[in-house]
Amino acid sequence: MKIKKSLLLSLSLMVSLSRAEDDGFYMSVGYQIGEAVQKVKNTGALQNLADRYDNLNNLLNQYNYLNSLVNLASTPSAITGAIDNLSSSAINLTSATTTSPAYQAVALALNAAVGMWQVIALFIGCGPGPTNNQSYQSFGNTPALNGTTTTCNQAYGTGPNGILSIDEYQKLNQAYQIIQTALNQNQGGGMPALNDTTKTGVVNIQQTNYRTTTQNNIIEHYYTENGKEIPTHYSGGSTFSPTIQLTYHNNAEYLLQQAATIMQVLTTQNPHVQTSNGGKAWGLSSTPGNVMDIFGPSFNAINEMIKNAQTALAKTQQLNANENAQITQPENFNPYTSKNKQFAQEMLNRAEAQAEILGLAKQVADNFHSIQGPIQGDLEECKAGSAGVITNNTWGSGCAFVKETLNSLEQHTAYYGNQVNQDRALAQTILNFKEALSTLNKDSTAINNGISHLPNAKPLQNMTHATQNPNSPEGLLTYSLDTNKYNQLQTITQELGKNPFRRIGVIDYQNNNGAMNGIGVQVGYKQFFGKKRNWGLRYYGFFDYNHAFIKSSFFNSASDVWTYGVGMDALYNFINDKNTNFLGKNNKLSVGLFGGFALAGTSWLNSEFVNLTMMNGIYNANVSTSNFQFLFDLGLRMNLARPKKKNSDHAAQHGIELGFKIPTINTSYYSFMGAKLEYRRMYSLFLNYVFAY
């Protein structure tokens, strides 16, 4: 009997011990959420240095440009090339079509005017009005709804906020038909080059007249307003279709006059837009009104396009007349010694004249961009297929092909503009050669003096040099630049320019906080001591990854933060080996506290890293992405030990931990010229799953 009791007691003790929290290896993984801080100090020295480099770089660019002009002015072949460029540019402006900015500016203005009419014509009424009701007319080859004929038979009042009278519509339509015929390649052959003023064309006006001898018998349609019958339009009567052929001048000047007529009729007559919701059909204001109420900005822009195109055209005619005289460079010309510089004055005159034309052409493009956005899209849309063609689907679409014309205009204006500006600058340099040399000397002195006062810039000193030129009078020097030093200065300027501290002023100290999220992994060994085995130690290695985003008034930064190292925690279970059937029978539950420290390293990969580094060899910022870290941790833990399997020394254990990690050391991330940037992971709240065996 005693033997049986002893055996049962031994078995009971063995079972009890087998379910306690065993010593052994464990692994945990979990989610972390916390906060990071960005600490900034800036004395303004970096900003001051960057400003000085910017000023030097601007001065160097001015020096280089002027020096290149001086060298070109001393090179006869370069002068001849500039003269040839001015001649070919003038020929292109006046004689070319697709590559002439002036021609494209005129074409854009014409297309905008006729296109605007085609976009809105559907909702602009016309007719004899309420008093003259014995006749009305219809006009063919016009942008009508689902057709090509517009009947002017409305009986509303004419003039502002009414309808277009037949006389005003005839005036507008004639101008419209002339431009359409000219632009139609199959009829007018397109607008000729700007210097071609001899071509003519013939336009056919399709018109039908309706007439009755009895004054009121053709008024059949009314609506009632305040008890009175108001006539809306006329119908019936005898018809007559006269043959109307007009000869027109097919040149840019005459066609621009017709475009101005279209806009003048619409602007002065200011008819009502016959839609129930105003400009909503075009994506504009839904308030009903007249054309200037709804399309005023677009009308004003097109009127300015026409005026600027007319001015550009007049300037090209003057340019064409002046091109008859050939510019000749004197033989053996030397800008240092030659006194005959009349050719350079002629170069300057022609360059300035061309620059003025190109400026006007650019202004036409700028005017177009001020047309209301939805209208720009309608002007480009084309249901007819080609310019100058009217079909049943033309209504509501401009068929102005403005995108193609605008692209050509802007592209060639930029190309010839750069070329003409270069030739103009060369002519000015020839005319004012001594002044150019004097400016070079002053710039060279200022550059070298400025570099000598820069900190740590000894390798950049003496960037510019002056030597005696054998072709120049005594005392006049030739200037050059050390390209290696110049390239190094540009690198420094670019690096300082993109540095985030470049854009902020003095900051004594400023802290900005941001959220962190990440994961943590821990692998280690735990062991318990004492009779009750309710306290112990664990030793582990760990790795944490967090992502932080910190927003501030001067720059926003995103960081990937790695923390890695080893640590030791003290363990204490205030609930130890408590029997539970949680998650299975005969389990043992332990609940307790942990706390300890870790020795680690921290690495920050910051989104501003590329902007903070300095790789120029003269200035080296102190950028340290990693540092030693000391952390505390504290929290609660729970461990659930399952029954041991037969012939096993260890039981599978599952647990969870909820705790804090508190790093204590800042990462001195960046230091340069009085600017300091530090980061620290302030704390992390973590929830880990733990498996031990």
C-alpha positions as CSV (number, residue, x, y, z in Angstrom):
1,M,0.0,0.0,0.0
2,K,2.8,2.5,0.9
3,I,4.6,1.5,-2.3
4,K,1.5,2.3,-4.3
5,K,1.1,5.7,-2.6
6,S,4.8,6.6,-3.2
7,L,4.5,5.6,-6.8
8,L,1.4,7.7,-7.3
9,L,3.1,10.7,-5.6
10,S,6.1,10.4,-7.8
11,L,4.0,10.2,-11.0
12,S,1.9,13.2,-9.9
13,L,5.1,15.2,-9.3
14,M,6.5,14.2,-12.6
15,V,3.3,15.3,-14.4
16,S,3.3,18.6,-12.5
17,L,6.9,19.3,-13.4
18,S,6.3,18.3,-17.0
19,R,3.7,21.0,-17.4
20,A,5.7,23.9,-15.9
21,E,7.3,26.6,-18.0
22,D,10.4,24.8,-19.2
23,D,13.9,26.2,-19.8
24,G,14.7,26.2,-23.4
25,F,14.9,28.1,-26.7
26,Y,12.1,30.3,-27.9
27,M,11.2,32.5,-30.9
28,S,8.8,35.5,-31.1
29,V,7.4,37.6,-33.9
30,G,5.1,40.5,-33.7
31,Y,3.7,43.9,-34.8
32,Q,5.1,47.2,-33.5
33,I,3.6,50.6,-33.5
34,G,5.3,53.7,-32.1
35,E,6.7,57.1,-32.7
36,A,9.8,58.7,-34.1
37,V,11.2,62.2,-33.7
38,Q,13.2,64.4,-36.1
39,K,15.3,67.0,-34.4
40,V,16.6,69.9,-36.5
41,K,18.9,72.8,-35.9
42,N,20.0,75.3,-38.6
43,T,22.2,78.3,-38.2
44,G,21.6,79.5,-41.8
45,A,25.3,79.1,-42.7
46,L,24.5,76.5,-45.4
47,Q,21.8,78.7,-46.9
48,N,24.3,81.6,-47.0
49,L,26.9,79.4,-48.6
50,A,24.4,78.1,-51.2
51,D,23.4,81.7,-52.1
52,R,27.0,82.6,-52.6
53,Y,27.6,79.7,-54.9
54,D,24.4,80.5,-56.8
55,N,25.6,84.1,-57.3
56,L,29.0,82.8,-58.5
57,N,27.4,80.3,-60.8
58,N,25.2,83.0,-62.4
59,L,28.2,85.3,-62.8
60,L,30.2,82.4,-64.4
61,N,27.3,81.7,-66.8
62,Q,27.3,85.4,-67.7
63,Y,31.1,85.3,-68.1
64,N,31.0,82.2,-70.3
65,Y,28.3,83.6,-72.5
66,L,30.0,86.9,-73.0
67,N,33.4,85.3,-73.6
68,S,31.9,83.0,-76.2
69,L,30.4,86.1,-78.0
70,V,33.8,87.8,-77.8
71,N,35.5,84.8,-79.4
72,L,32.8,84.6,-82.1
73,A,33.2,88.3,-82.8
74,S,36.9,87.6,-83.4
75,T,36.1,84.8,-85.8
76,P,35.2,85.9,-89.4
77,S,33.6,82.5,-90.3
78,A,31.3,82.9,-87.2
79,I,30.3,86.4,-88.3
80,T,29.6,85.1,-91.8
81,G,27.5,82.3,-90.4
82,A,25.4,84.7,-88.3
83,I,24.8,86.9,-91.4
84,D,23.7,83.8,-93.4
85,N,21.5,82.7,-90.5
86,L,19.7,86.1,-90.4
87,S,19.2,85.9,-94.2
88,S,17.8,82.4,-94.1
89,S,15.6,83.2,-91.1
90,A,14.2,86.3,-92.9
91,I,13.5,84.2,-96.0
92,N,11.8,81.5,-93.8
93,L,9.6,84.1,-92.0
94,T,8.4,85.7,-95.3
95,S,8.5,82.9,-97.9
96,A,7.9,79.6,-96.0
97,T,4.6,78.2,-94.7
98,T,4.9,75.2,-92.4
99,T,8.2,76.4,-90.9
100,S,7.4,80.1,-90.6
101,P,6.3,81.2,-87.2
102,A,4.7,84.3,-88.7
103,Y,2.7,82.3,-91.2
104,Q,1.6,79.8,-88.5
105,A,0.5,82.8,-86.3
106,V,-1.7,84.1,-89.1
107,A,-3.1,80.6,-89.8
108,L,-3.8,80.1,-86.1
109,A,-5.7,83.4,-85.9
110,L,-7.7,82.6,-89.0
111,N,-8.6,79.1,-87.9
112,A,-9.6,80.4,-84.4
113,A,-12.0,83.0,-85.9
114,V,-13.8,80.6,-88.3
115,G,-13.6,77.8,-85.8
116,M,-15.2,79.9,-83.1
117,W,-18.1,80.7,-85.5
118,Q,-18.6,77.0,-86.3
119,V,-18.6,76.1,-82.6
120,I,-21.4,78.5,-81.7
121,A,-23.3,79.2,-85.0
122,L,-25.9,76.5,-84.3
123,F,-27.3,78.6,-81.4
124,I,-27.1,82.1,-82.9
125,G,-30.4,83.1,-84.5
126,C,-30.9,85.3,-87.6
127,G,-33.7,86.8,-89.5
128,P,-35.5,89.9,-90.6
129,G,-36.8,90.6,-87.1
130,P,-40.4,91.6,-86.1
131,T,-41.0,94.5,-88.5
132,N,-39.6,93.6,-92.0
133,N,-41.6,90.4,-92.6
134,Q,-41.9,90.5,-96.4
135,S,-38.7,88.6,-97.0
136,Y,-36.1,86.3,-95.5
137,Q,-33.1,84.3,-96.7
138,S,-31.3,81.0,-96.4
139,F,-27.5,80.5,-96.8
140,G,-25.8,77.3,-97.9
141,N,-22.4,75.9,-97.0
142,T,-22.9,77.0,-93.4
143,P,-22.6,75.0,-90.0
144,A,-26.2,74.2,-89.4
145,L,-27.7,71.5,-87.3
146,N,-27.4,68.2,-89.2
147,G,-27.2,70.1,-92.4
148,T,-25.3,72.7,-94.4
149,T,-28.1,75.4,-94.8
150,T,-29.0,78.1,-92.3
151,T,-32.4,79.7,-92.8
152,C,-32.5,83.3,-91.5
153,N,-36.3,83.5,-90.8
154,Q,-36.6,84.4,-87.1
155,A,-38.9,87.2,-86.0
156,Y,-37.3,88.1,-82.7
157,G,-35.7,91.5,-82.2
158,T,-32.3,92.1,-83.8
159,G,-29.2,93.6,-82.2
160,P,-27.7,93.1,-78.8
161,N,-29.2,90.2,-76.9
162,G,-31.4,89.4,-79.9
163,I,-30.8,87.8,-83.3
164,L,-28.5,88.8,-86.1
165,S,-30.2,90.8,-88.8
166,I,-30.0,89.4,-92.3
167,D,-27.6,92.2,-93.3
168,E,-25.3,91.5,-90.4
169,Y,-25.5,87.7,-91.1
170,Q,-24.7,88.3,-94.8
171,K,-21.6,90.4,-93.8
172,L,-20.4,87.7,-91.4
173,N,-21.2,84.8,-93.9
174,Q,-19.3,86.5,-96.7
175,A,-16.2,86.8,-94.6
176,Y,-16.6,83.3,-93.4
177,Q,-17.0,81.9,-96.9
178,I,-14.0,83.7,-98.2
179,I,-11.7,82.3,-95.5
180,Q,-13.2,78.8,-95.9
181,T,-12.7,78.9,-99.6
182,A,-9.1,80.1,-99.2
183,L,-8.2,77.4,-96.6
184,N,-9.9,74.6,-98.7
185,Q,-7.0,73.0,-100.6
186,N,-9.3,71.9,-103.4
187,Q,-10.8,75.3,-103.9
188,G,-8.6,78.1,-102.8
189,G,-5.4,76.1,-102.6
190,G,-4.7,77.2,-99.0
191,M,-3.3,80.5,-97.9
192,P,-0.1,81.4,-99.8
193,A,3.2,82.5,-98.1
194,L,3.2,85.9,-96.5
195,N,5.2,87.6,-99.2
196,D,2.8,86.4,-101.9
197,T,0.2,89.1,-102.3
198,T,-0.7,88.5,-106.0
199,K,-3.1,85.5,-105.8
200,T,-6.8,85.9,-106.1
201,G,-9.7,83.5,-105.7
202,V,-13.4,83.1,-106.4
203,V,-16.0,82.3,-103.8
204,N,-19.5,81.1,-104.5
205,I,-22.1,82.4,-102.0
206,Q,-25.0,80.0,-101.8
207,Q,-28.1,82.0,-101.0
208,T,-31.9,81.6,-101.5
209,N,-34.3,84.6,-101.1
210,Y,-37.9,84.1,-99.9
211,R,-40.4,86.9,-100.6
212,T,-44.1,87.6,-100.5
213,T,-46.2,90.6,-101.7
214,T,-48.6,90.4,-98.7
215,Q,-47.0,91.8,-95.7
216,N,-48.2,89.4,-93.0
217,N,-49.2,86.2,-94.7
218,I,-45.9,84.4,-94.1
219,I,-46.0,84.8,-90.3
220,E,-47.4,81.5,-89.2
221,H,-45.6,80.6,-85.9
222,Y,-46.2,82.3,-82.6
223,Y,-45.8,81.7,-78.9
224,T,-47.9,83.4,-76.2
225,E,-46.3,85.7,-73.6
226,N,-48.5,87.6,-71.1
227,G,-51.5,86.9,-73.2
228,K,-50.0,88.3,-76.4
229,E,-49.0,86.3,-79.5
230,I,-45.4,86.8,-80.3
231,P,-44.1,85.8,-83.8
232,T,-41.1,83.4,-83.7
233,H,-40.3,82.8,-87.4
234,Y,-41.5,83.1,-90.9
235,S,-42.2,80.5,-93.6
236,G,-43.6,80.2,-97.1
237,G,-43.3,82.7,-99.9
238,S,-41.7,82.6,-103.4
239,T,-38.1,81.6,-103.8
240,F,-35.2,83.0,-105.8
241,S,-31.6,81.7,-105.8
242,P,-29.3,84.2,-107.3
243,T,-25.8,83.3,-108.5
244,I,-23.3,85.2,-106.3
245,Q,-19.6,85.0,-107.2
246,L,-17.0,87.2,-105.5
247,T,-13.4,87.6,-106.4
248,Y,-11.2,88.0,-103.3
249,H,-7.5,88.6,-102.6
250,N,-6.0,85.3,-101.4
251,N,-3.3,86.8,-99.2
252,A,-2.8,86.9,-95.4
253,E,-3.6,90.6,-95.0
254,Y,-7.0,90.3,-96.7
255,L,-7.9,87.0,-95.0
256,L,-7.1,88.6,-91.6
257,Q,-9.5,91.4,-92.4
258,Q,-12.2,88.9,-93.0
259,A,-11.4,87.2,-89.7
260,A,-11.7,90.6,-88.0
261,T,-15.1,91.1,-89.7
262,I,-16.5,87.8,-88.3
263,M,-15.4,88.8,-84.8
264,Q,-16.6,92.4,-85.2
265,V,-20.1,91.3,-86.2
266,L,-20.4,89.0,-83.3
267,T,-18.9,91.4,-80.8
268,T,-20.8,94.5,-81.7
269,Q,-24.2,92.8,-82.4
270,N,-23.7,90.6,-79.3
271,P,-26.6,88.2,-80.2
272,H,-28.4,86.0,-77.6
273,V,-27.2,82.4,-77.3
274,Q,-30.4,80.4,-77.9
275,T,-30.0,77.6,-75.4
276,S,-32.0,77.1,-72.2
277,N,-28.9,76.6,-70.1
278,G,-26.6,79.2,-71.4
279,G,-23.0,78.0,-72.0
280,K,-23.6,74.6,-70.4
281,A,-23.5,72.9,-73.8
282,W,-19.9,73.9,-74.1
283,G,-18.9,73.1,-70.5
284,L,-19.2,76.8,-69.4
285,S,-21.6,78.7,-67.2
286,S,-25.2,77.6,-67.2
287,T,-26.4,81.2,-67.0
288,P,-28.3,82.2,-70.2
289,G,-27.1,85.3,-71.9
290,N,-25.5,86.8,-75.1
291,V,-22.3,85.7,-76.7
292,M,-20.1,88.2,-74.8
293,D,-21.6,87.1,-71.5
294,I,-20.8,83.4,-72.2
295,F,-17.8,83.5,-74.6
296,G,-16.3,86.9,-73.7
297,P,-12.8,85.7,-72.7
298,S,-12.5,83.6,-75.9
299,F,-13.7,86.4,-78.1
300,N,-11.2,88.8,-76.5
301,A,-8.4,86.3,-77.0
302,I,-9.2,85.7,-80.6
303,N,-9.5,89.5,-81.3
304,E,-6.0,89.9,-79.8
305,M,-4.7,87.0,-81.9
306,I,-6.0,88.7,-85.0
307,K,-4.4,92.1,-84.0
308,N,-1.1,90.5,-83.2
309,A,-1.1,88.5,-86.4
310,Q,-1.8,91.6,-88.4
311,T,1.1,93.5,-86.7
312,A,3.4,90.5,-87.3
313,L,2.4,90.5,-91.0
314,A,3.1,94.2,-91.4
315,K,6.5,93.6,-89.8
316,T,7.3,90.8,-92.2
317,Q,6.4,93.0,-95.2
318,Q,9.0,95.6,-93.9
319,L,11.5,92.8,-93.4
320,N,11.0,91.5,-96.9
321,A,11.6,95.0,-98.3
322,N,14.8,95.4,-96.3
323,E,16.3,92.0,-97.3
324,N,17.2,93.3,-100.8
325,A,20.4,94.8,-99.4
326,Q,23.0,92.1,-98.7
327,I,25.1,92.5,-95.6
328,T,28.8,92.3,-96.4
329,Q,31.5,91.7,-93.8
330,P,34.7,93.8,-94.4
331,E,37.8,91.8,-95.4
332,N,40.3,91.1,-92.6
333,F,37.9,92.3,-90.0
334,N,39.4,92.5,-86.6
335,P,37.1,93.7,-83.8
336,Y,40.1,94.9,-81.8
337,T,41.3,97.3,-84.5
338,S,38.7,97.7,-87.3
339,K,36.6,100.8,-87.2
340,N,34.1,99.9,-90.0
341,K,31.3,98.2,-88.1
342,Q,28.3,99.4,-90.1
343,F,27.6,95.8,-91.1
344,A,27.2,94.9,-87.5
345,Q,24.6,97.7,-87.1
346,E,22.7,96.3,-90.0
347,M,22.9,92.8,-88.5
348,L,21.5,94.2,-85.2
349,N,18.7,96.0,-87.0
350,R,17.6,92.9,-88.9
351,A,18.0,90.7,-85.8
352,E,15.8,93.0,-83.7
353,A,13.2,93.2,-86.5
354,Q,13.0,89.4,-86.7
355,A,12.9,89.1,-82.9
356,E,10.0,91.5,-82.8
357,I,8.1,89.4,-85.4
358,L,8.9,86.2,-83.4
359,G,7.7,87.9,-80.2
360,L,4.4,88.8,-81.9
361,A,4.0,85.2,-83.2
362,K,4.6,83.9,-79.7
363,Q,2.0,86.3,-78.4
364,V,-0.5,84.9,-80.8
365,A,0.1,81.4,-79.3
366,D,-0.2,82.9,-75.8
367,N,-3.5,84.6,-76.7
368,F,-4.8,81.2,-77.9
369,H,-4.0,79.7,-74.5
370,S,-6.2,82.2,-72.8
371,I,-9.3,81.0,-74.8
372,Q,-11.7,79.2,-72.4
373,G,-10.5,75.6,-71.9
374,P,-13.6,73.7,-73.3
375,I,-13.7,76.0,-76.3
376,Q,-10.0,75.1,-77.1
377,G,-11.1,71.5,-77.3
378,D,-14.1,72.3,-79.5
379,L,-11.8,74.3,-81.9
380,E,-9.6,71.2,-82.3
381,E,-12.5,68.8,-82.9
382,C,-13.4,68.3,-86.5
383,K,-16.3,66.2,-87.9
384,A,-15.8,67.5,-91.5
385,G,-12.3,66.0,-92.0
386,S,-10.4,68.9,-93.4
387,A,-10.1,72.7,-93.2
388,G,-12.6,74.7,-95.2
389,V,-15.1,71.8,-95.7
390,I,-18.6,71.9,-94.4
391,T,-20.7,68.7,-94.0
392,N,-23.8,67.7,-92.1
393,N,-21.6,67.0,-89.0
394,T,-19.7,70.3,-89.0
395,W,-21.9,72.0,-86.5
396,G,-20.5,72.4,-83.0
397,S,-16.9,71.6,-84.1
398,G,-14.3,74.2,-85.0
399,C,-12.3,72.1,-87.5
400,A,-9.5,74.6,-86.8
401,F,-6.7,72.0,-86.5
402,V,-5.3,74.3,-83.8
403,K,-3.2,71.6,-82.1
404,E,-1.1,71.0,-85.2
405,T,-0.7,74.7,-86.0
406,L,0.0,75.6,-82.4
407,N,2.7,72.9,-82.0
408,S,4.4,74.1,-85.2
409,L,4.1,77.7,-84.2
410,E,5.6,77.2,-80.7
411,Q,8.4,74.8,-82.0
412,H,9.6,77.1,-84.8
413,T,9.3,80.2,-82.7
414,A,11.6,78.7,-80.0
415,Y,14.1,77.5,-82.6
416,Y,14.4,80.7,-84.6
417,G,14.0,82.8,-81.5
418,N,17.2,81.3,-80.0
419,Q,19.1,81.7,-83.3
420,V,18.0,85.3,-83.8
421,N,18.8,86.2,-80.1
422,Q,22.3,84.7,-80.5
423,D,22.9,86.7,-83.7
424,R,21.6,89.9,-82.1
425,A,23.9,89.4,-79.1
426,L,26.9,88.8,-81.5
427,A,26.1,92.1,-83.4
428,Q,25.9,94.0,-80.1
429,T,29.2,92.5,-79.0
430,I,30.9,93.6,-82.2
431,L,29.5,97.1,-81.9
432,N,30.5,97.4,-78.2
433,F,33.6,95.3,-78.2
434,K,35.7,97.3,-75.8
435,E,32.8,97.5,-73.3
436,A,32.5,93.7,-73.6
437,L,36.2,93.2,-72.8
438,S,35.8,95.6,-69.9
439,T,32.8,93.6,-68.6
440,L,34.8,90.4,-69.0
441,N,37.7,91.8,-66.9
442,K,35.3,92.9,-64.2
443,D,33.5,89.6,-64.1
444,S,36.8,87.7,-64.1
445,T,38.0,89.7,-61.1
446,A,34.7,89.3,-59.3
447,I,34.7,85.5,-59.9
448,N,38.2,85.0,-58.5
449,N,37.6,87.3,-55.6
450,G,34.3,85.6,-54.7
451,I,36.0,82.2,-54.8
452,S,38.8,83.4,-52.6
453,H,36.3,84.3,-49.9
454,L,34.5,80.9,-49.9
455,P,35.4,78.5,-47.1
456,N,37.5,75.5,-48.1
457,A,37.5,76.6,-51.8
458,K,41.2,76.7,-52.4
459,P,41.0,74.1,-55.2
460,L,38.7,76.4,-57.1
461,Q,40.8,79.5,-57.0
462,N,42.1,81.1,-60.2
463,M,39.3,79.7,-62.2
464,T,39.5,82.4,-64.9
465,H,42.7,83.4,-66.7
466,A,43.7,86.3,-68.9
467,T,46.4,86.2,-71.6
468,Q,47.7,88.7,-74.2
469,N,46.3,88.1,-77.6
470,P,48.8,88.8,-80.4
471,N,45.9,90.1,-82.6
472,S,44.8,92.7,-80.1
473,P,46.3,96.1,-79.2
474,E,48.6,96.2,-76.2
475,G,46.7,95.9,-73.0
476,L,43.7,94.0,-74.4
477,L,43.5,90.5,-73.0
478,T,41.9,87.2,-74.0
479,Y,40.0,85.4,-71.3
480,S,39.6,81.7,-70.6
481,L,38.2,79.4,-68.0
482,D,39.4,76.3,-66.2
483,T,36.7,73.9,-67.2
484,N,37.6,71.3,-64.5
485,K,37.2,73.8,-61.7
486,Y,34.1,75.2,-63.4
487,N,32.5,71.8,-63.5
488,Q,33.4,71.2,-59.9
489,L,31.8,74.5,-58.9
490,Q,28.6,73.6,-60.8
491,T,28.5,70.2,-58.9
492,I,28.8,72.0,-55.6
493,T,26.1,74.5,-56.6
494,Q,23.7,71.7,-57.6
495,E,24.3,69.7,-54.4
496,L,23.8,72.8,-52.3
497,G,20.7,73.7,-54.3
498,K,18.9,70.5,-53.6
499,N,19.8,70.3,-50.0
500,P,16.6,70.7,-47.9
501,F,18.4,73.1,-45.5
502,R,18.9,75.4,-48.4
503,R,15.3,76.4,-48.4
504,I,14.9,77.1,-44.7
505,G,16.1,79.9,-42.5
506,V,17.6,79.9,-39.0
507,I,16.1,77.2,-36.6
508,D,17.4,77.1,-33.1
509,Y,15.8,73.8,-32.4
510,Q,12.7,72.2,-33.8
511,N,11.3,68.7,-33.1
512,N,8.8,67.0,-35.3
513,N,7.2,63.7,-34.5
514,G,5.7,61.0,-36.8
515,A,4.2,57.5,-36.5
516,M,6.1,54.3,-36.9
517,N,4.9,50.9,-37.9
518,G,6.8,47.7,-38.2
519,I,7.6,44.1,-37.2
520,G,10.0,42.5,-34.7
521,V,11.7,39.1,-34.5
522,Q,13.4,37.7,-31.4
523,V,15.3,34.4,-30.9
524,G,16.8,33.4,-27.5
525,Y,17.0,31.1,-24.5
526,K,15.1,31.3,-21.2
527,Q,15.7,29.7,-17.9
528,F,13.9,29.8,-14.5
529,F,15.3,29.6,-11.0
530,G,14.2,29.0,-7.4
531,K,12.0,26.4,-5.7
532,K,8.9,27.7,-7.3
533,R,10.6,28.4,-10.7
534,N,8.6,31.7,-10.9
535,W,11.5,34.0,-11.8
536,G,14.2,33.7,-14.4
537,L,16.2,35.3,-17.2
538,R,16.2,35.2,-20.9
539,Y,19.0,36.0,-23.4
540,Y,18.2,36.9,-27.0
541,G,19.1,38.4,-30.3
542,F,16.5,40.5,-32.0
543,F,15.8,42.4,-35.3
544,D,13.2,45.2,-35.7
545,Y,12.1,46.9,-38.9
546,N,9.9,50.0,-38.8
547,H,8.8,52.6,-41.3
548,A,8.4,56.2,-40.2
549,F,6.9,59.2,-41.9
550,I,7.6,62.6,-40.3
551,K,6.0,65.8,-41.6
552,S,7.5,69.2,-41.0
553,S,7.3,72.8,-42.3
554,F,10.5,72.6,-44.3
555,F,10.6,69.0,-45.6
556,N,8.8,65.7,-45.2
557,S,10.9,62.6,-44.7
558,A,10.1,58.9,-44.9
559,S,12.5,56.5,-43.2
560,D,13.2,52.8,-43.0
561,V,14.6,52.0,-39.6
562,W,16.4,48.8,-38.6
563,T,17.3,48.0,-35.0
564,Y,19.4,44.9,-34.3
565,G,21.3,43.5,-31.4
566,V,21.3,41.4,-28.2
567,G,19.5,41.8,-24.9
568,M,18.7,40.2,-21.6
569,D,15.4,40.4,-19.6
570,A,14.4,39.4,-16.1
571,L,11.2,37.3,-15.9
572,Y,8.8,37.1,-13.0
573,N,5.6,35.0,-13.1
574,F,3.0,36.1,-10.6
575,I,0.7,33.3,-11.8
576,N,2.7,30.2,-12.1
577,D,1.7,26.8,-13.3
578,K,-2.0,27.4,-12.9
579,N,-4.1,24.5,-14.2
580,T,-6.3,25.5,-17.1
581,N,-8.3,23.9,-19.8
582,F,-7.9,26.9,-22.1
583,L,-7.0,25.7,-25.5
584,G,-7.0,22.1,-24.4
585,K,-7.0,19.9,-21.3
586,N,-4.4,19.7,-18.6
587,N,-2.5,22.9,-19.7
588,K,-0.5,25.0,-17.4
589,L,-0.8,28.8,-17.5
590,S,1.9,31.3,-16.4
591,V,1.4,35.1,-16.4
592,G,4.1,37.5,-15.4
593,L,6.3,40.5,-16.1
594,F,9.5,41.0,-18.0
595,G,11.9,43.8,-18.1
596,G,15.5,44.4,-19.3
597,F,17.8,46.0,-21.7
598,A,19.4,45.5,-25.1
599,L,22.7,46.6,-26.7
600,A,22.0,47.2,-30.4
601,G,22.7,49.1,-33.5
602,T,20.3,51.4,-35.3
603,S,20.3,52.2,-39.1
604,W,18.1,54.8,-40.8
605,L,17.6,54.9,-44.5
606,N,16.0,58.3,-45.1
607,S,14.3,59.6,-48.2
608,E,16.3,62.9,-48.1
609,F,19.6,61.0,-48.0
610,V,20.4,61.6,-51.7
611,N,19.8,65.4,-51.2
612,L,21.9,65.6,-48.1
613,T,25.1,63.9,-49.3
614,M,28.0,65.9,-50.7
615,M,30.3,64.2,-53.2
616,N,32.2,67.1,-54.6
617,G,35.5,66.6,-52.9
618,I,35.6,70.0,-51.3
619,Y,32.7,70.0,-48.9
620,N,32.0,66.8,-47.0
621,A,28.9,66.6,-44.9
622,N,28.9,64.3,-42.0
623,V,26.2,61.8,-42.8
624,S,25.9,58.9,-40.3
625,T,23.1,56.5,-41.0
626,S,24.0,54.0,-38.2
627,N,24.9,54.2,-34.5
628,F,25.0,52.3,-31.2
629,Q,21.7,52.0,-29.4
630,F,20.8,51.2,-25.8
631,L,17.2,50.1,-25.2
632,F,14.9,49.3,-22.3
633,D,12.0,47.0,-22.5
634,L,9.1,46.3,-20.1
635,G,5.9,44.4,-20.4
636,L,3.5,41.6,-19.6
637,R,3.8,38.0,-20.8
638,M,1.6,34.9,-20.8
639,N,2.8,31.4,-21.3
640,L,0.7,28.3,-21.9
641,A,2.4,24.9,-21.5
642,R,0.8,21.9,-23.1
643,P,1.2,18.4,-21.6
644,K,4.5,16.7,-22.5
645,K,4.3,14.0,-25.0
646,K,5.5,10.6,-24.0
647,N,9.2,10.2,-24.0
648,S,9.7,14.0,-24.4
649,D,11.7,16.2,-22.1
650,H,10.0,19.4,-23.3
651,A,6.4,20.5,-23.8
652,A,5.3,22.8,-26.6
653,Q,4.7,26.3,-25.2
654,H,2.7,29.2,-26.7
655,G,2.6,32.7,-25.4
656,I,1.9,36.3,-26.1
657,E,3.7,39.4,-24.9
658,L,2.6,43.0,-24.7
659,G,5.3,45.6,-24.0
660,F,7.3,48.7,-24.7
661,K,10.7,49.2,-26.2
662,I,12.4,52.5,-25.4
663,P,15.6,53.5,-27.3
664,T,17.7,56.1,-25.5
665,I,20.3,57.4,-28.0
666,N,19.7,59.8,-31.0
667,T,21.1,59.0,-34.4
668,S,23.2,62.0,-35.4
669,Y,22.2,61.6,-39.0
670,Y,23.5,64.8,-40.6
671,S,25.8,67.6,-39.8
672,F,27.1,70.3,-42.1
673,M,27.7,74.0,-42.0
674,G,25.7,74.6,-38.8
675,A,22.8,72.4,-40.0
676,K,22.1,69.3,-37.8
677,L,19.6,66.6,-38.3
678,E,19.0,63.8,-35.7
679,Y,16.5,61.0,-35.5
680,R,15.3,58.7,-32.7
681,R,12.9,56.0,-32.4
682,M,11.1,57.2,-29.2
683,Y,9.2,54.1,-28.3
684,S,7.4,51.1,-29.7
685,L,4.4,49.3,-28.4
686,F,4.7,45.7,-29.5
687,L,2.5,42.6,-29.4
688,N,4.4,39.3,-30.0
689,Y,3.5,35.7,-30.5
690,V,6.0,33.4,-28.7
691,F,6.7,29.8,-29.4
692,A,9.0,27.8,-27.0
693,Y,10.1,24.2,-26.9
